[in-house]
Amino acid sequence: MENVVLIIHLILALSLIGTVLLQRSEGGGLGMGGGGGTANSRPPASAISKFTWMLAVAFIATSITLTLIAAGNTAGSSVADRVGGADLSAPVSVPDLGESLLPPSPAEEPLLPAGD
């Protein structure tokens, strides 16, 4: 079921890209310009713009459906459950760091060659 919805989703995405690219440009990026002196200068919605809206609604619906399917498939499990053979309840051993966590004293530092 998930694969069928995913294929439909991909077809809708490609169709949506195609229909947006086929639409006539209204010019003046970001909604500036567009001509006309009236406040409501937009022409009535054409068939291709209505089709674009239908594709967009279907795309959002398949997105939500895929999210719900994925959430249902992973309910009650985690990544740690899927790791095979790993015993995550075993205690972790910490290496012995000695008594002091301070850096070594100058007498304990390694000898370095003299720089030129």
N, C-alpha and C positions, 0 to 999 in steps of 0.2 A: 504494500500500500504506500509506504514511504517513497519508494522509487517512482511510482506512478505520479504522485503529487510533485516530486522533485522534477520530473521531466516536464510536466505541465508548467511548473514554475519557471523553468529555463526557457520554454517556448514563449511564455508570456513576457519574460524579460526581453528577449530578442525582438518580439513583436512591438513591445512598448518603445524600445529604442528606435526601431524602424519608423513607427508612426510619428514619433516626435521629430525625427529628422525630415520626414516628408511634409510637415506642416509649413505654412508660409510664415516667413519671419516678419515680425511686426516692427523691426528696426529699433534703434536706440536702446542698447542693452540696459538691463535692470529696470525695464518698464518706463524709461524716460522717453519722451517724445511720443511717437505714434500718430502724430497729426490730429486734426480735428480740434475745433474750438470749444466744443461742448464738454461738459464734465463726464458724460456717458458716451464716449465715442467708440465703444467696442461694438463690432458687428455681431449679429446673432450667431450662436454656436453653429458651426458647420458639422457635417456628418463625420469628418475625420476627427474633429475635436471631441465629439461625443464618443466616438470609438476609442479615442485615447483615454478618456475618463473610464470607460468600461474596462479597458485593459488594466488601468491603474488600480481599480477596485478589485479586480480578479487577482492581480499580483499581490496586493496586500492581504487578501483572503488566503491565498496559498502560503504566504509567509507565516501568517498566524497558524494555519493548519500544520505546517512543518514544525513550528515551535512546539505545538501541543503534542505532536507525534513523538518528537525527540524527548520531551519531558516525560511522556508516558513510558518510553523505552528505558529510561535511566532511573525511574522512580525506585527508591529503596536500595540503590547500589551506589558505590563510589569507586573512584579510581583504585583505591587500596584494595577493594574487593576483587577487582579484575586482575591484580598482579598475582600471577601463579606461583604458589609455593612460598611466598614471603610471609614469615611469621612476624607480624608487626607488634605482637604483644610481648616479645622477648625483651629483656632489659638490655639497654645499650651500655657497652663498656666504655669508660672514659680513661684515656691514657694517663699515667702518672706524670704529673708535671713538676714534681719535686716540691720543695718547701717554699720556694720563692718564685714569684712571677715577674721579678724585676729583671731588667737587662743585665748582661754580664758586666762585671767590674772591669776596669782597664787592664788589670793583671791577667784576666781570663780571656781577653780578646785575642783573636788570631793575629799573627805578625803579618804586616803588609809590606810589600816592597816600597822603597823610597821613591817618591815621584820626582821626575826631572823638572 
